[in-house]
Amino acid sequence: MSPTTTPQQRLCLADLLEERERAGRPVRVGLIGAGQMGNGIVVQVGQMRGIEIAAVADIAPERVEAA
């Protein structure tokens, strides 16, 4: 927070991501590894506003398709 920022001007991460969604500029994430943890990340990101999975890479193509 800068010295001139008031508490009312602070935004939480969810607010900032929602602003990006409204502006049509979501945070785009590239995921390397689509195993169990990778699938969990894909599920979580799918439930968030303002962030999207742009690409998924894994040594096993079937895991990419499953993610």
C-alpha positions as CSV (number, residue, x, y, z in Angstrom):
1,M,0.0,0.0,0.0
2,S,1.4,3.4,-1.0
3,P,1.5,6.2,1.6
4,T,-1.3,8.0,-0.3
5,T,-3.6,4.9,-0.4
6,T,-6.6,5.0,1.9
7,P,-8.0,1.8,3.5
8,Q,-11.1,2.2,1.3
9,Q,-8.9,2.1,-1.9
10,R,-7.3,-1.3,-1.0
11,L,-8.7,-4.2,-2.9
12,C,-8.4,-7.9,-2.1
13,L,-7.2,-10.3,-4.8
14,A,-10.7,-11.4,-5.6
15,D,-11.7,-7.8,-6.3
16,L,-8.7,-7.2,-8.5
17,L,-9.4,-10.4,-10.5
18,E,-13.1,-9.4,-10.9
19,E,-12.0,-6.0,-12.3
20,R,-9.8,-7.8,-14.8
21,E,-12.7,-10.0,-15.8
22,R,-15.0,-7.0,-16.4
23,A,-12.2,-5.4,-18.4
24,G,-11.9,-8.5,-20.6
25,R,-8.3,-9.0,-19.4
26,P,-8.2,-12.1,-17.2
27,V,-4.9,-13.4,-15.7
28,R,-3.9,-16.2,-18.0
29,V,-2.0,-19.1,-16.5
30,G,0.1,-21.8,-18.1
31,L,0.2,-25.1,-16.2
32,I,3.1,-27.5,-16.5
33,G,2.1,-30.9,-15.2
34,A,-1.4,-32.2,-15.3
35,G,-1.2,-34.9,-12.7
36,Q,-3.3,-34.9,-9.5
37,M,-2.1,-31.5,-8.3
38,G,-2.4,-30.0,-11.7
39,N,-6.0,-31.2,-12.0
40,G,-6.7,-29.7,-8.7
41,I,-5.4,-26.3,-9.9
42,V,-7.5,-26.5,-13.0
43,V,-10.6,-27.2,-10.9
44,Q,-9.9,-24.3,-8.6
45,V,-9.1,-21.8,-11.4
46,G,-12.3,-22.8,-13.1
47,Q,-14.2,-21.6,-10.1
48,M,-12.5,-18.2,-9.9
49,R,-13.4,-15.1,-11.8
50,G,-10.7,-13.1,-13.7
51,I,-8.3,-16.0,-14.1
52,E,-8.1,-18.7,-16.7
53,I,-5.9,-21.6,-17.7
54,A,-4.4,-20.6,-21.1
55,A,-2.3,-23.7,-21.7
56,V,-1.6,-27.1,-20.1
57,A,1.5,-29.2,-20.8
58,D,2.4,-32.7,-19.6
59,I,4.5,-35.6,-20.7
60,A,1.4,-37.7,-20.9
61,P,-1.1,-36.3,-23.5
62,E,-4.0,-38.1,-21.9
63,R,-3.5,-36.1,-18.6
64,V,-3.7,-32.9,-20.6
65,E,-7.0,-33.9,-22.1
66,A,-8.3,-35.0,-18.7
67,A,-7.4,-31.7,-17.1
